[in-house]
């Protein structure tokens, strides 16, 4: 083994004139590293100009560490410990001293100091070194885990909905066990300048949980490391045709191309356990279906289309009819195409605190169908009011229904991330596996419940012949949308 020796004529005066800084590295469980460590402590205590830097390496990492260190310095050394001197006054790669024997010889020759540590003490200190090193590694892993942010992406982030949604994402307990998260704001149709403004406003919230905010006006890094993705994209018809079908086909074409691309980006960049919520006013089921089709490595159950907003809009109409608060109506079920043909099912719907002939204690409820005697209103006016409700609000405010959309997203996030009551019934657009006679593979709004961070379709719901006919009509419309999207994509691929 070749060592680079210090010149014999340097002498003690040279050491005192120029600060001596040594580096001592070794395996945590090496007795000779422990002995060299004690000798270095003695030298540092007795000599004001002597400085030592220690590197304690876990035994499993030692061989790789030693190989890399020697390669970077051009040294040859094969055992623990490794000692070298840093040339603090002149720069350079450092001078290799060698192992423990070389270090001991140097200490004796230059400083007249030796080591008399016995074997038992060497073994004891080496065992303590290894124990401390493993504890440090565990603490570092824990620290890194606590700092590892949850990556949340919002697509169409310049949608006005974001101004009510972003502050709500910091609600305590929404993402349990994860103290920080990174928020990624993407808008394929927006300007970088506007996204930067939104980023600045988000940072001005001064939330401790917020690790970073990034903005993306292109799709270069879309959904990188995403744990949660919220889609707010609503594409509007761009053609000037007076034909409603032409407008619809054009919008389907835009949706199909964009959400196929989004699905491919999720497949390439996102975490494999990513959870995705699709909200909006148009083709919500179709968007969800396109994402699922283009992300084969992600569980289809991790994609949901939000029905909650529509469900709450139905509750509002029922509450006004019964002169109660919206929150007093529960277990309303929405079936089918969320932004198209849907059916509102009241078979499990309950009303609390209703002023009627029967009164009960807190928690007492009655069936909504038993309290609304006007069957004609349920069949006609009720459905018309629900269909027009969102449009009526937007016509008055000249913008999208941001608060209610945010509330729907938050309701799903809370239920998905935390245990919800098994009695709570949610409506959610999810992929069908054939339940209730719904064709497998369709994204269809059905009643679900949440438990242990997962949703499951409710099996305790009665599907009558009349209801089945309505579900079939919804399924036919969804199949038509899906077939239209597939035809457009195939034609688009053929032109390329």
C-alpha positions as CSV (number, residue, x, y, z in Angstrom):
1,X,0.0,0.0,0.0
2,X,1.4,3.4,-1.1
3,X,1.2,6.3,1.3
4,X,2.0,9.9,0.8
5,X,4.2,10.9,3.7
6,X,4.6,14.3,5.2
7,X,8.2,15.7,4.7
8,X,10.4,14.7,7.6
9,X,11.8,18.2,7.9
10,X,8.5,19.9,8.4
11,X,8.9,19.5,12.2
12,X,6.7,20.6,15.0
13,X,7.2,24.3,14.2
14,X,5.7,23.9,10.8
15,X,2.6,22.2,12.3
16,X,2.1,25.1,14.7
17,X,2.7,27.8,12.0
18,X,0.1,26.2,9.6
19,X,-3.1,24.9,11.1
20,X,-3.2,21.1,10.9
21,X,-6.6,19.8,9.9
22,X,-7.0,16.0,9.7
23,X,-10.0,13.9,8.5
24,X,-10.7,10.6,10.2
25,X,-13.1,8.2,8.6
26,X,-14.1,4.7,9.4
27,X,-16.7,2.0,9.9
28,X,-18.9,2.6,12.9
29,X,-18.2,-0.9,14.3
30,X,-14.4,-0.8,13.7
31,X,-12.4,-1.0,16.9
32,X,-9.4,0.7,15.3
33,X,-11.6,3.6,14.2
34,X,-12.6,3.9,17.9
35,X,-9.0,3.9,19.0
36,X,-8.0,6.5,16.3
37,X,-11.0,8.6,17.4
38,X,-9.8,8.7,21.0
39,X,-6.2,9.6,19.9
40,X,-7.6,12.4,17.7
41,X,-9.5,13.8,20.7
42,X,-6.4,13.8,22.8
43,X,-4.4,15.6,20.1
44,X,-7.2,18.2,19.6
45,X,-7.4,18.8,23.3
46,X,-3.7,19.3,23.8
47,X,-2.8,21.1,20.6
48,X,-4.7,24.4,19.8
49,X,-3.8,24.3,16.1
50,X,-4.8,20.6,15.6
51,X,-8.3,20.1,14.2
52,X,-10.0,16.8,13.4
53,X,-13.1,16.1,11.3
54,X,-14.7,12.7,11.9
55,X,-16.7,10.7,9.4
56,X,-18.5,7.7,10.9
57,X,-19.8,5.4,8.1
58,X,-22.4,2.7,8.6
59,X,-20.7,-0.8,8.0
60,X,-23.1,-1.6,5.1
61,X,-22.0,1.7,3.3
62,X,-18.3,1.5,4.1
63,X,-16.9,-0.3,1.1
64,X,-18.8,1.9,-1.4
65,X,-17.9,5.0,0.5
66,X,-14.2,4.1,0.7
67,X,-14.1,3.1,-3.0
68,X,-15.6,6.5,-4.1
69,X,-13.4,8.6,-1.8
70,X,-10.2,6.9,-2.9
71,X,-11.2,7.2,-6.6
72,X,-12.0,10.9,-6.3
73,X,-8.6,11.6,-4.6
74,X,-6.4,9.1,-6.5
75,X,-5.6,7.1,-3.4
76,X,-5.2,3.4,-2.6
77,X,-6.5,2.2,0.7
78,X,-8.4,-0.9,1.7
79,X,-9.3,-0.9,5.4
80,X,-10.8,1.1,8.2
81,X,-10.0,3.7,9.3
82,X,-8.8,6.1,6.7
83,X,-6.9,9.3,7.7
84,X,-5.8,12.2,5.6
85,X,-4.6,15.8,6.1
86,X,-6.5,18.7,4.4
87,X,-4.2,21.4,3.0
88,X,-6.2,24.3,4.4
89,X,-3.5,26.9,3.6
90,X,-2.7,25.9,0.0
91,X,-5.7,24.0,-1.4
92,X,-5.3,20.7,-3.2
93,X,-6.7,17.2,-2.8
94,X,-5.2,16.4,0.6
95,X,-2.4,14.2,1.7
96,X,-3.2,10.6,2.6
97,X,-1.8,9.5,5.9
98,X,-3.1,5.9,5.9
99,X,-4.7,3.7,8.5
100,X,-4.6,3.6,12.3
101,X,-0.9,2.6,12.5
102,X,0.1,5.4,10.3
103,X,-1.9,7.9,12.3
104,X,-0.4,6.6,15.5
105,X,3.1,6.8,14.1
106,X,2.5,10.4,13.0
107,X,1.2,11.4,16.4
108,X,4.2,9.8,18.2
109,X,6.8,11.3,15.8
110,X,5.4,14.8,15.5
111,X,3.7,15.4,18.8
112,X,5.1,12.7,21.2
113,X,1.6,11.5,21.9
114,X,0.5,7.8,21.8
115,X,-2.6,5.7,22.5
116,X,-2.8,3.0,25.2
117,X,-6.5,2.0,24.7
118,X,-7.1,-1.6,25.6
119,X,-9.0,-4.1,23.5
120,X,-12.1,-4.1,25.7
121,X,-12.5,-0.4,25.6
122,X,-12.0,-0.4,21.8
123,X,-14.8,-2.9,21.4
124,X,-17.1,-1.0,23.7
125,X,-16.6,2.3,21.9
126,X,-17.0,0.7,18.5
127,X,-20.3,-0.8,19.6
128,X,-21.5,2.6,20.9
129,X,-20.4,4.2,17.6
130,X,-22.5,1.8,15.6
131,X,-25.5,2.2,17.9
132,X,-25.3,6.0,17.6
133,X,-24.8,5.9,13.8
134,X,-27.9,3.7,13.4
135,X,-29.9,6.1,15.6
136,X,-28.7,9.0,13.5
137,X,-29.8,7.2,10.3
138,X,-33.2,6.5,11.8
139,X,-33.6,10.2,12.8
140,X,-32.6,11.4,9.3
141,X,-35.1,9.0,7.7
142,X,-37.8,10.3,9.9
143,X,-36.8,13.9,9.2
144,X,-36.8,13.3,5.5
145,X,-40.2,11.6,5.7
146,X,-41.6,14.5,7.6
147,X,-40.3,17.0,5.0
148,X,-41.4,14.9,2.0
149,X,-44.3,17.0,0.7
150,X,-47.6,15.7,-0.7
151,X,-47.8,16.9,-4.3
152,X,-51.2,18.3,-5.3
153,X,-51.8,19.4,-8.9
154,X,-54.7,21.6,-10.0
155,X,-55.5,21.6,-13.7
156,X,-57.1,24.7,-15.1
157,X,-55.8,26.6,-12.1
158,X,-56.9,30.0,-13.5
159,X,-60.5,28.9,-13.2
160,X,-62.1,31.3,-10.7
161,X,-63.0,28.3,-8.6
162,X,-59.4,28.1,-7.4
163,X,-59.7,31.4,-5.5
164,X,-62.1,29.6,-3.1
165,X,-60.5,26.1,-3.4
166,X,-56.8,26.9,-2.7
167,X,-57.3,28.3,0.9
168,X,-59.6,25.4,1.8
169,X,-56.8,22.9,1.0
170,X,-55.0,24.0,4.1
171,X,-57.9,23.0,6.4
172,X,-56.7,21.0,9.4
173,X,-56.9,17.3,9.1
174,X,-57.7,17.3,5.4
175,X,-54.5,15.4,4.6
176,X,-53.7,13.6,7.9
177,X,-50.2,12.6,8.8
178,X,-48.5,14.8,6.2
179,X,-47.4,18.2,7.6
180,X,-46.4,19.8,4.3
181,X,-47.4,19.7,0.6
182,X,-46.4,21.2,-2.7
183,X,-49.1,22.9,-4.8
184,X,-48.6,22.8,-8.6
185,X,-50.9,25.1,-10.5
186,X,-51.3,24.2,-14.2
187,X,-53.4,25.9,-16.9
188,X,-52.9,24.8,-20.5
189,X,-54.9,27.7,-21.8
190,X,-53.6,30.3,-19.4
191,X,-50.6,32.8,-19.4
192,X,-47.5,32.4,-17.4
193,X,-47.9,35.9,-16.0
194,X,-51.4,35.2,-14.7
195,X,-50.2,31.9,-13.1
196,X,-47.4,33.8,-11.5
197,X,-49.9,36.2,-10.0
198,X,-51.9,33.3,-8.6
199,X,-48.7,31.8,-7.2
200,X,-47.9,35.1,-5.4
201,X,-51.3,35.2,-3.9
202,X,-51.1,31.6,-2.7
203,X,-47.7,32.3,-1.1
204,X,-49.2,35.3,0.6
205,X,-51.4,33.0,2.6
206,X,-48.3,32.3,4.7
207,X,-49.4,28.7,5.5
208,X,-46.9,26.6,7.4
209,X,-48.0,23.4,5.6
210,X,-47.1,24.9,2.2
211,X,-43.7,23.7,1.0
212,X,-43.7,25.3,-2.4
213,X,-45.9,26.6,-5.2
214,X,-45.0,25.9,-8.8
215,X,-46.8,27.1,-12.0
216,X,-47.1,25.4,-15.4
217,X,-48.5,27.0,-18.6
218,X,-47.3,24.0,-20.6
219,X,-47.4,20.3,-20.1
220,X,-43.7,19.6,-20.0
221,X,-43.7,18.4,-16.4
222,X,-47.4,17.9,-15.9
223,X,-48.4,15.8,-12.9
224,X,-44.8,15.1,-11.8
225,X,-44.8,13.0,-8.6
226,X,-48.5,13.8,-8.2
227,X,-50.3,12.3,-5.2
228,X,-53.6,14.2,-5.8
229,X,-54.9,15.8,-9.0
230,X,-58.0,18.0,-9.2
231,X,-59.3,18.7,-12.7
232,X,-61.4,21.9,-13.2
233,X,-61.1,21.9,-17.1
234,X,-64.3,22.9,-18.9
235,X,-63.8,23.3,-22.6
236,X,-66.3,25.5,-24.5
237,X,-67.4,25.1,-28.1
238,X,-65.2,27.1,-30.4
239,X,-67.1,26.6,-33.7
240,X,-69.6,29.1,-35.0
241,X,-72.1,26.6,-36.1
242,X,-75.8,27.0,-35.2
243,X,-76.1,23.2,-35.0
244,X,-76.2,22.0,-31.4
245,X,-74.9,18.6,-32.4
246,X,-71.9,20.2,-34.2
247,X,-71.1,22.2,-31.1
248,X,-71.4,19.0,-29.0
249,X,-69.2,17.0,-31.3
250,X,-66.6,19.8,-31.4
251,X,-66.5,19.9,-27.6
252,X,-66.2,16.1,-27.4
253,X,-63.3,16.3,-29.8
254,X,-61.5,18.8,-27.6
255,X,-62.2,16.8,-24.4
256,X,-61.1,13.6,-26.0
257,X,-57.8,14.9,-27.2
258,X,-56.9,16.8,-24.1
259,X,-57.9,14.2,-21.5
260,X,-56.2,11.4,-23.5
261,X,-53.1,13.5,-23.3
262,X,-53.6,14.1,-19.6
263,X,-54.0,10.4,-19.0
264,X,-50.8,9.6,-20.7
265,X,-49.0,12.3,-18.7
266,X,-50.4,10.8,-15.4
267,X,-49.2,7.4,-16.5
268,X,-45.7,8.7,-17.2
269,X,-45.2,11.2,-14.3
270,X,-47.6,10.7,-11.4
271,X,-47.3,8.4,-8.4
272,X,-48.9,5.0,-9.0
273,X,-51.2,5.6,-6.0
274,X,-52.3,9.0,-7.3
275,X,-55.9,10.0,-6.6
276,X,-57.8,12.0,-9.1
277,X,-61.0,14.1,-8.8
278,X,-62.7,15.5,-11.9
279,X,-65.1,18.4,-11.4
280,X,-66.9,20.7,-13.9
281,X,-70.0,21.4,-15.8
282,X,-69.5,19.3,-19.0
283,X,-68.6,15.7,-19.9
284,X,-67.4,15.0,-16.4
285,X,-68.0,11.2,-16.7
286,X,-66.3,11.1,-20.2
287,X,-63.2,13.0,-18.8
288,X,-62.9,10.4,-16.0
289,X,-63.3,7.5,-18.5
290,X,-60.6,8.9,-20.8
291,X,-58.2,9.3,-17.9
292,X,-58.7,5.7,-16.8
293,X,-58.3,4.3,-20.3
294,X,-54.9,6.0,-20.7
295,X,-53.4,5.1,-17.3
296,X,-53.2,1.3,-17.3
297,X,-50.8,1.2,-14.3
298,X,-53.0,3.2,-11.9
299,X,-56.0,1.5,-10.2
300,X,-59.2,2.7,-11.8
301,X,-60.7,3.1,-8.4
302,X,-58.3,6.1,-7.9
303,X,-60.4,8.1,-10.4
304,X,-63.7,9.7,-9.4
305,X,-66.0,12.2,-11.1
306,X,-67.6,14.6,-8.6
307,X,-71.4,14.3,-8.2
308,X,-71.5,16.1,-4.8
309,X,-72.3,19.5,-6.2
310,X,-75.3,18.2,-8.1
311,X,-76.3,16.2,-5.1
312,X,-76.3,19.3,-2.9
313,X,-78.2,21.3,-5.5
314,X,-81.0,18.7,-5.3
315,X,-80.9,18.9,-1.5
316,X,-81.4,22.6,-1.7
317,X,-84.6,22.3,-3.8
318,X,-86.0,19.7,-1.4
319,X,-85.1,21.8,1.6
320,X,-86.9,24.8,0.2
321,X,-90.0,22.7,-0.5
322,X,-90.0,21.3,3.1
323,X,-89.0,24.6,4.7
324,X,-85.8,23.2,6.3
325,X,-82.1,23.9,6.0
326,X,-80.2,22.2,3.2
327,X,-78.1,20.4,5.8
328,X,-81.3,18.8,7.1
329,X,-81.6,16.7,3.9
330,X,-79.4,13.6,3.7
331,X,-78.9,10.5,1.6
332,X,-80.0,11.8,-1.8
333,X,-78.7,9.6,-4.6
334,X,-77.7,10.8,-8.1
335,X,-77.4,8.2,-10.8
336,X,-76.0,8.4,-14.3
337,X,-74.3,11.1,-16.3
338,X,-73.4,13.9,-14.0
339,X,-73.4,16.6,-16.6
340,X,-76.0,15.0,-18.9
341,X,-78.9,12.6,-18.3
342,X,-79.1,11.8,-14.6
343,X,-81.7,10.6,-12.2
344,X,-82.3,11.8,-8.6
345,X,-83.3,8.9,-6.4
346,X,-85.0,9.7,-3.0
347,X,-85.6,6.1,-1.8
348,X,-83.1,6.6,1.1
349,X,-83.4,10.4,1.5
350,X,-84.2,11.6,5.0
351,X,-85.2,15.0,6.4
352,X,-84.4,16.2,10.0
353,X,-86.2,18.9,12.0
354,X,-89.2,19.0,9.7
355,X,-92.3,20.8,10.9
356,X,-94.9,18.1,10.7
357,X,-97.4,16.1,12.6
358,X,-94.7,14.0,14.2
359,X,-91.9,15.4,16.3
360,X,-89.1,13.5,17.9
361,X,-85.8,14.0,19.8
362,X,-82.5,15.2,18.3
363,X,-81.5,12.8,15.5
364,X,-85.1,11.9,14.6
365,X,-85.7,11.8,10.9
366,X,-88.4,11.0,8.4
367,X,-88.4,9.8,4.8
368,X,-88.5,12.7,2.3
369,X,-90.9,10.8,0.1
370,X,-93.3,10.5,3.0
371,X,-93.1,14.3,3.7
372,X,-93.5,15.5,0.1
373,X,-97.0,14.6,-1.0
374,X,-96.8,16.3,-4.4
375,X,-95.7,13.6,-6.7
376,X,-96.2,15.7,-9.8
377,X,-93.8,18.4,-8.4
378,X,-91.1,15.7,-7.9
379,X,-91.5,14.4,-11.5
380,X,-91.5,17.8,-13.2
381,X,-90.7,21.0,-11.3
382,X,-88.1,19.4,-9.0
383,X,-86.0,18.0,-11.8
384,X,-86.3,21.2,-13.9
385,X,-85.2,23.3,-10.9
386,X,-82.2,21.1,-10.3
387,X,-81.2,21.2,-14.0
388,X,-81.4,25.0,-14.2
389,X,-80.0,25.8,-10.7
390,X,-76.3,26.1,-11.7
391,X,-77.1,28.1,-14.8
392,X,-79.3,30.4,-12.9
393,X,-76.6,31.2,-10.4
394,X,-74.0,31.7,-13.1
395,X,-76.3,34.1,-15.0
396,X,-76.6,36.2,-11.8
397,X,-72.9,36.2,-10.9
398,X,-71.5,36.1,-14.5
399,X,-69.0,33.4,-13.3
400,X,-68.8,29.7,-12.5
401,X,-70.3,28.4,-9.2
402,X,-67.0,28.5,-7.3
403,X,-68.2,28.1,-3.7
404,X,-70.4,25.1,-4.3
405,X,-67.8,23.4,-6.5
406,X,-65.2,23.9,-3.8
407,X,-67.5,22.5,-1.2
408,X,-68.1,19.4,-3.3
409,X,-64.4,18.8,-3.8
410,X,-63.7,19.3,-0.1
411,X,-66.5,16.9,0.9
412,X,-64.9,14.2,-1.3
413,X,-61.4,14.9,-0.1
414,X,-62.4,14.7,3.6
415,X,-64.3,11.4,3.1
416,X,-61.6,9.9,1.0
417,X,-58.7,10.8,3.3
418,X,-60.6,10.2,6.6
419,X,-63.1,7.7,7.9
420,X,-66.7,8.7,7.1
421,X,-69.7,7.2,8.9
422,X,-70.8,4.0,7.2
423,X,-74.3,5.4,7.3
424,X,-73.4,8.3,5.1
425,X,-74.3,7.9,1.4
426,X,-72.4,9.8,-1.2
427,X,-73.0,10.0,-5.0
428,X,-69.9,9.6,-7.0
429,X,-69.0,8.9,-10.6
430,X,-66.9,5.8,-10.6
431,X,-66.0,3.0,-13.0
432,X,-68.7,0.3,-13.2
433,X,-67.9,-3.4,-12.7
434,X,-71.5,-4.4,-13.6
435,X,-73.3,-3.5,-10.4
436,X,-77.1,-2.7,-10.8
437,X,-76.9,-3.9,-14.4
438,X,-74.8,-0.9,-15.4
439,X,-72.4,-1.9,-18.3
440,X,-68.9,-2.6,-17.0
441,X,-66.3,-0.1,-17.9
442,X,-68.7,2.9,-17.9
443,X,-68.0,5.8,-15.5
444,X,-71.4,6.1,-13.9
445,X,-72.7,8.0,-10.9
446,X,-73.8,5.6,-8.2
447,X,-74.3,5.6,-4.4
448,X,-71.1,4.9,-2.4
449,X,-69.7,4.9,1.1
450,X,-66.1,5.6,2.3
451,X,-64.2,3.5,4.7
452,X,-60.4,3.3,5.5
453,X,-59.5,5.6,2.7
454,X,-61.4,3.7,0.0
455,X,-64.9,4.0,-1.5
456,X,-67.2,1.1,-2.2
457,X,-70.5,0.9,-4.0
458,X,-73.6,0.6,-1.8
459,X,-75.3,-2.8,-2.2
460,X,-78.3,-2.0,0.0
461,X,-80.1,0.1,-2.7
462,X,-83.2,-1.2,-4.4
463,X,-83.3,-0.9,-8.2
464,X,-86.9,-1.2,-9.4
465,X,-87.9,-1.8,-13.0
466,X,-88.8,1.8,-13.4
467,X,-85.4,2.9,-12.0
468,X,-83.6,0.4,-14.2
469,X,-85.2,1.9,-17.3
470,X,-83.9,5.3,-16.3
471,X,-80.4,3.9,-15.6
472,X,-80.4,2.3,-19.0
473,X,-81.2,5.6,-20.7
474,X,-78.3,7.2,-18.8
475,X,-76.0,4.4,-19.8
476,X,-77.0,4.7,-23.5
477,X,-76.1,8.4,-23.4
478,X,-72.7,7.7,-21.8
479,X,-71.9,4.9,-24.3
480,X,-72.7,7.3,-27.1
481,X,-70.4,10.0,-25.7
482,X,-67.6,7.4,-25.2
483,X,-68.1,6.0,-28.8
484,X,-68.0,9.5,-30.2
485,X,-64.8,10.2,-28.4
486,X,-63.2,6.9,-29.6
487,X,-64.3,7.6,-33.2
488,X,-62.8,11.1,-33.1
489,X,-59.5,10.0,-31.6
490,X,-59.2,7.1,-34.1
491,X,-59.8,9.6,-37.0
492,X,-57.3,12.0,-35.5
493,X,-54.7,9.3,-35.2
494,X,-55.3,8.3,-38.8
495,X,-54.6,11.8,-40.0
496,X,-51.2,11.9,-38.3
